[in-house]
Amino acid sequence: GVAVLKFKNPPVNSLSLGMLMELVISLEKLENNKAIRGIVITSERPGIFATSLDLMEMCGQNPAHYAEYWKAVQELWLRLYQSNKVLVAAINGAYPTGECLIPLTCDYRVMADNPKYTIGLKETLVGIVAPFWFKDTLVNTFRHRSAECTLQLGMLFLPTEALQVGIVDQVVPKEQVQSTALSVMAQWMAIPDHAQQLTKSMMWKLTVDHLVSRDADIQFFVFTSRDSIQKAM
């Protein structure tokens, strides 16, 4: 009853428009498969988990492309955050950009213990403002003040630091990431589906509801077409 969804977009698993669309289609298929109760999200490439947002999709393009790209980002987040499956992130590699968007949409997060790996939200470092639903997701993870500093300073955390602030739930040796994720999955799947799903919805629904008006958020993102932001990226 467990599917393993692996990122594969060489060289660094960047979330290009095509990658986002494929992920949404894959997740939709898994959601509709009643035999699947849980999904482990990981990377096929050793040493690299994902780059998250693809700056090449956000630089040198026209506003219509930015809008299309951001709509795809929204769709992936909504698909993950509203999933009726148990989602466990098995972070088995580095985040070259430090991004933690996808793990924060999962029910549980296991990360490999490696001093070369970092995780966080570094939008401000490249002149981008994280949208309110990034912010809400981070605030849901740890206290408001910590989220505020993390977002404004574009802070990145080593695995042990990420564990201390709550971005990840477990840090284990790299070779144990997959087995730990599956062990955790078994614990979550021991809970009756309806009870787990309704509790999850109760905890996360308010954050999801904030993104009901997606058009306004898309228009906010199109500001990346400004010359100063393009230069920074």
NUTIFI-643822 format. One record per atom (N, C-alpha, C, O): residue in one letter; x, y, z. Coordinates in pm, whole numbers, plus 50000, padded with zeros to 5 digits. Atoms other than C-alpha are relative to their C-alpha. Layout:
N
aXYZ/...
//
This chain:
233
g500794987850000/g500005000050000/g500825012750000/g500275023450023/v499134988349999/v502995023449975/v500655001949864/v501224992549808/a499324996550125/a504225040849660/a501225008450033/a501225016050130/v498804991749985/v507685056249627/v500115008849877/v500285004049765/l499944990150108/l507755087849417/l501405006350001/l501785012850098/k498614995450006/k511295096649303/k500175011249899/k499725010349786/f499674989050090/f512475129549156/f501094995549902/f502064989049941/k498995003050100/k514395125648832/k499965010649892/k499205009449796/n499914989350099/n515245157248640/n501445005150001/n501725015650060/p498584996449998/p519025158748578/p500225014349952/p499465019249869/p499015005649907/p521275174448673/p499665001650148/p500224994550232/v500204997149857/v519825188348998/v498534999150043/v498145004850144/n501425001849966/n516125178348998/n499275013350020/n498495014850115/s500684987149989/s514965213948940/s498534998549963/s498164990349879/l501435000450026/l511225220148942/l499665009049882/l499125019949898/s500364992950123/s510855231348584/s498494998949980/s497824991550052/l501445000650028/l507385236848439/l499604985749962/l498584980750009/g500305013650039/g507495202448278/g500044990450117/g499204981450128/m499885008549881/m508635186148603/m498805001750092/m498274992050145/l501164997249916/l505845203048799/l498754993149946/l497994987050021/m501185005850061/m503215191248554/m500024984750012/m498994978550037/e499895014549987/e504515155448561/e499744995550143/e499104985350166/l500225003449860/l504535155148941/l498525000650035/l498014991850104/v501434998649973/v500935167448956/v499224988349940/v498334982850004/i500685011350065/i499825140548708/i500264987150078/i499344979250100/s499655012049924/s501685113548904/s499254999550132/s498744989150171/l500704999549872/l500175124949233/l498504997749983/l497874991350067/e501435002050026/e496685125849081/e499704985249980/e498704980050030/k500185014450022/k497075089848965/k500074992450132/k499274983250156/l499855006849872/l498235079149311/l498815002850091/l498364994150166/e501174996549919/e495365097749478/e498794991549961/e497974987750045/n501155007650050/n492905078649261/n500174985050014/n499254977349986/n499735014349981/n494515045049338/n499684996250144/n500434999550236/k500455003449866/k492645031049636/k500904989850070/k500854988450192/a499095009849941/a495275004049688/a501195006850067/a501895000750148/i498884992449943/i497815031149776/i499525008350118/i498605016450105/r500374992449881/r497595045050129/r501075010150041/r500795019550116/g498924991049962/g500965062250160/g500985001949886/g501134993349800/i499014996750104/i503615079149943/i501285004950065/i501265014350144/v498684995349959/v507315082250017/v500565008549887/v500645003849773/i499474990850102/i508785112349832/i501515001150020/i501975005050128/t498555000349987/t512495109849761/t500635003249864/t499945007649772/s499294997050124/s515135113949488/s500664987549945/s501164979150021/e499315011350062/e516475088949239/e501505002449992/e502284993049984/r498584996950015/r519775107149219/r500675001250136/r500275009650217/p499284999149872/p522165100949511/p500655013750018/p501305018849927/g499334987549968/g523305132949678/g499225012649968/g499575023450015/i500824988350036/i520645156149529/i498534996450023/i498024986849964/f501425002349980/f517075157949657/f499215007749896/f498595001749808/a500684991750100/a515635187049461/a500495014350012/a500925018650119/t499624985949999/t516445222749363/t498795008850029/t498935020650058/s501274992949982/s512795232749402/s499815009949887/s500035006349772/l500364990750107/l511845264349211/l501155001949902/l502305003749941/d499014999150107/d513655266848878/d500155014749959/d499265020449898/l499784985950031/l515165301448840/l499995002649849/l499685013749806/m500034998150145/m515455295748464/m498595002049949/m498395007849842/e501404997750036/e511645295348452/e499545013950044/e498485018550003/m500394987349939/m511605328348640/m500875011649953/m500755022850003/c499064989750045/c514275347548453/c500005000749847/c500124990649779/g499944998050143/g514175362648105/g498794995349923/g498844993749801/q501235004550064/q510615351248035/q498985011549997/q499235022250052/n501054989950003/n507415370447966/n499014997650114/n498964986750170/p500955001349888/p504685377048227/p499054988249986/p498694982050087/a500915011350020/a502405350648071/a500664986950043/a500004978250100/h499285012249958/h505075324148128/h500124999450151/h499964988750211/y499904999849853/y505585335248489/y498674995650062/y498664988150159/a501325003549947/a501835332048547/a499744985049985/a499224978650076/e500205014350023/e501735297148394/e500864991850096/e500414981950153/y499095007349911/y504735286048597/y499505000450144/y499494990250214/w500434998849860/w503385299548925/w498724992350026/w498524987050136/k501225007949986/k500015283248866/k500354985350020/k499684978350096/a499565013949986/a501845249948833/a500604997750139/a500414987050198/v499455001249864/v503725256449160/v498864999250101/v498884990850192/q501185000449913/q500415263849333/q499334986449997/q498964980850100/e500705012750018/e498885232349192/e500734988550070/e500104980050133/l499235010449933/l501715210249319/l499845001150151/l499634991150220/w500134998149856/w501535225549667/w498624995650049/w498504988750150/l501365003849962/l497765221349683/l499804985049992/l499154979150079/r500155014450018/r497965185749554/r500674992550116/r500134982650166/l499295006349888/l500505176649824/l499345003250134/l499114994250214/y500494995649869/y499065196850111/y498604994750030/y498244992950147/q501365005249982/q495525183750054/q499914984949978/q498814979449977/s500015014350031/s496545147949984/s499314991950109/s499484994550228/n500635008849902/n494435121050147/n500864987650028/n500434978350096/k499035010549971/k497475098250149/k500945004750111/k501065016750136/v498944996449907/v500145097150418/v501245003049917/v501684994749837/l498824995950075/l503145116050279/l501215000650093/l501185007350196/v498754999749923/v506665109850411/v501125004349907/v501344998149803/a498874995250079/a509625129650275/a501264992750046/a501624993250163/a498725006649972/a512825109050255/a501085008449932/a501415006149815/i499074990350057/i515385136750203/i501394993649999/i502124994150097/n498785007950011/n518335116450076/n501115007149926/n502055000849877/g498964992450068/g520385144349925/g499895014750033/g499075018950115/a499934985749973/a521195181049921/a498895007549929/a498325002749830/y500854990150068/y518945210149834/y500945010949954/y501255019950033/p499064989750046/p521295231149616/p499515014250027/p500325023250048/t500524986649971/t518965260849670/t499475001050143/t498975011550183/g500454999749861/g518085251350027/g498504998950018/g498034998150132/e501464999349995/e514375250649943/e499384988450078/e499824977050065/c500655010649922/c512075231350179/c498494999549976/c497754994250059/l501444999450027/l508685236850015/l499354986350000/l498344984250068/i500635013250012/i507975200449928/i500004992450132/i498964987050170/p500045007149870/p509055184950262/p498975005750097/p498364998150173/l500944993949906/l506875209950452/l498554996549968/l497674998750052/t501365004450033/t503795196650270/t499774985650042/t498664980550029/c500125014049963/c504485161550398/c499634998550148/c499855007550228/d500415002849863/d503145145650716/d501214997550091/d501165000150211/y498815003249920/y506625134750828/y501225001749910/y501154999249790/r498834996850079/r510145143750719/r501254993650062/r501594996250177/v498765006649959/v513305122450743/v501125005449912/v500995005649790/m498904994150076/m516635138150640/m501324992950029/m501584988850142/a498685006049985/a520085123650581/a500925009450077/a500905021650058/d499064992249919/d522755135050827/d501285002049922/d502134993149914/n498824996850079/n525365152250613/n500275014950014/n499385023049984/p499714985749980/p527125185450691/p499995008349871/p500045020549877/k500064992850127/k526975194150319/k498575003149958/k498355010549863/y501404997950035/y523165193650313/y499435011650080/y499705013050199/t500714989149932/t521105224450395/t498555000149952/t498214994649847/i501424999250033/i517395231850394/i499455012950060/i499875017050168/g500574987449951/g515345263650434/g499185006849892/g498735000249798/l500704992050101/l513645291350236/l500835012549974/l500865021650057/k499024989450025/k516125315050071/k499565009949893/k500395016249828/e500514991150105/e513865335349840/e500605014050005/e500985019549902/t499554986149990/t514985369149975/t501435001849951/t501805012749908/l498604998950042/l518615361549890/l500145002349851/l501175007249805/v499974997650144/v517755362649519/v498955010349960/v498565011249844/g500904988950029/g515345391849548/g498544996349982/g497775004249929/i501395004550014/i512105371649560/i499335000150137/i499984997650239/v500785000449877/v509375374249823/v499204987050004/v498464984149911/a500775012449986/a507965341149947/a498525003450010/a498165012950080/p501434997249993/p504175339949896/p499454996850138/p500104989850217/f500575001649867/f501865340150197/f499794985450037/f499874981850155/w500225014149967/w501175302850168/w501304992650028/w501294982650100/f498695004849953/f504925295350189/f500145003850147/f500534995750231/k499884994949864/k504865317050500/k499124992350097/k499574988450204/d500935007449914/d501815299850645/d500504986050029/d500414981250142/t499495013649983/t503355265650589/t501164999950099/t501274990950182/l498864999249910/l506525276450769/l499565003350142/l500074997450238/v500514996549868/v504635292551058/v499344987950066/v499444986150187/n500615012249947/n502695260051097/n501044990250053/n500744981550134/t498945009449963/t506025242451139/t500705004250128/t500984995850214/f499464995149874/f507565264251408/f499535014150027/f498885020349942/r500624987849951/r506775295751601/r500205011949905/r501125012249823/h500084988850093/h506005328551425/h501315007749990/h501745011049880/r498794992050001/r509155347151527/r501134992949925/r501864999249848/s498975007650071/s511435319551402/s499745000049850/s500665001249770/a500364999750141/a509535318351074/a500305013649938/a500775014549825/e499754986450048/e509815356151040/e501475002149968/e501815007249861/c498554998350021/c513605355951078/c500484991249885/c501294995549802/t499605009250106/t513985325750852/t499665005549863/t500485004849771/l500434994850129/l512005341850570/l500735012949963/l501185014449850/q499394987150032/q513465376950595/q501494998849970/q502025006049885/l498565001450017/l517065365250617/l500384988949902/l501554987149871/g499705011050091/g516745335850378/g500884989450065/g501814984450002/m499145009049922/m518195312950645/m499944985649951/m498894980549911/l499885014150033/l519415278050566/l500494992450123/l501264997750203/f499675007849882/f519765250250821/f500694987049962/f500324980549864/l499405013150012/l522075220450849/l499004989750054/l498074993550124/p500975010049955/p520275187350917/p499705000450150/p498545000050190/t500244999849855/t520775188751295/t499295012750043/t498485012550136/e500704987549969/e519655225251301/e498554999349955/e497665004150024/a501375001750051/a516605216751089/a499174991550095/a497984993850112/l500695008449903/l515735189951343/l499635008050125/l498545006350180/q500244992149880/q516025214451632/q498835009749983/q498065011750076/v501074990250021/v513645239951475/v498714993449951/v497664999949949/g501205007150039/g511215213551348/g499734999149850/g498664994449810/i500205001350145/i511685215750970/i500014985349960/i499294981349869/v500035014550021/v512495178650977/v499714993350134/v499914999250240/d500395007349879/d511335152151225/d501044989950046/d501084986350163/q498945009449966/q514285128151212/q501205002549912/q501065005949795/v498754999550077/v517925129551104/v500704986750022/v500974982850136/v499395013349991/v519535096051027/v501124999049898/v501205007149805/p498975002250102/p522585082750838/p499354998049863/p498264992549853/k500575000150135/k522065085150463/k499474986349959/k498424985349897/e500405013450042/e521865047550415/e498744995150073/e498194984750037/q501185004049924/q518985046050665/q498765008449969/q497695006150026/v501114990850028/v516775073350516/v498794992549947/v497674994549996/q501125007050062/q514645050350300/q499334990450099/q498104990250110/s500575009749906/s514195023250564/s499285007050114/s498245002250161/t500664992449894/t513355049150830/t498675005649951/t497685005350024/a501244994650057/a510785065350601/a498924989249992/a497764991950022/l500965011050011/l509115031550542/l499524995550138/l498364991850156/s500385003649863/s509165023750915/s499005010150056/s498025006450119/v500914989549956/v507525057150991/v498654998649930/v497605000349991/m501235001750077/m504995051050714/m499114989150062/m497904990850070/a500765010949938/a503965018250880/a499295004750125/a498165000750153/q500604994649877/q503325036951205/q498795008749968/q497775007850035/w501094991250038/w501125062951034/w498844992149939/w497674995449961/m501055007850066/m499245036850832/m499284990650096/m498294984450059/a500705007949899/a498325018551151/a498755007250049/a497885001250111/i501174992049963/i495825046751208/i498924998349892/i499254998649773/p501075001050101/p492425042151036/p500025012149906/p500165023549950/d499874989450100/d492425062250714/d499105011950029/d499565023450023/h500944988949984/h489325082850789/h500415008950118/h500285021150112/a499594992249883/a490645093451131/a501235008549970/a501305020250007/q498784992650037/q494055103350996/q499695011249903/q500195022349918/q500304990150103/q492615121650696/q499195011850054/q499475023450021/l500824989349944/l489995141350890/l500815008750097/l500635020850102/t499154992449908/t492545151351155/t500965008949922/t501175020549959/k499104992250085/k494975162650886/k499265012049940/k499785023149939/s500794989250059/s492255183050716/s499695010850104/s499755022750074/m500304990549894/m491315199151047/m501215008850032/m501075020750057/m498794992749966/m494925209351110/m500445009449888/m500975020249914/w499404992850113/w495745221850760/w499005007849915/w499405015549828/k501014994050088/k492425233850612/k500095015249992/k499945020949884/l499954985449999/l492815270250717/l501085005349907/l500875015149836/t498904995950088/t496145273050535/t499614998049854/t499895006649771/v500455002750137/v494655257150222/v498985010449956/v499035015249843/d501074990550034/d491635280450232/d500555013849965/d499925021349891/h499404986950030/h493955310650219/h500365001349852/h500525012449802/l499604999550141/l494835301149861/l498814998049906/l499004994649789/v501195001650083/v491255299449734/v500055009449881/v499765005449768/s499894990350108/s491775331149531/s501404999249940/s502285007149975/r498675002550054/r494705318449327/r500465010949904/r501665013349891/d499644989950099/d494585345949065/d500775011650062/d501745016450004/a499324988849934/a495605373149310/a501444996250033/a502345004450019/d498665004649967/d498595352449419/d500864999149874/d502065002049879/i499265000750125/i499595346749055/i500455013949957/i501595015849916/q499644986350038/q499495384048985/q501095005550089/q501945013250044/f498934995849907/f501625389849294/f501344994549954/f502355001549960/f498755006250041/f504235365749160/f500565006249873/f501785006749855/v499554994550128/v504385382048816/v500915012250020/v501555016849925/f499114988749972/f506245410648987/f501464996249976/f502325005149969/t498625004150026/t509395389648925/t500505005049865/t501705004349837/s499584994850131/s509405404948576/s500655013750013/s501195018849915/r499354987049980/r510645437748726/r501514998849975/r502134988750007/d498595000150037/d514125447148607/d500924997350119/d501884989750108/s499125001649884/s515635449148957/s500044985550048/s501094980550088/i500075013949956/i514435414049044/i500674990849899/i501364981349936/q499365008050103/q515535399748711/q501535000850012/q502234990849995/k498564998149984/k519005414248768/k500534992150119/k501614986150112/a499585007349880/a519195399049116/a500064985049973/a500994978250018/m500045014450031/m518245364448984/m501114996249902/m501244984549865/
//
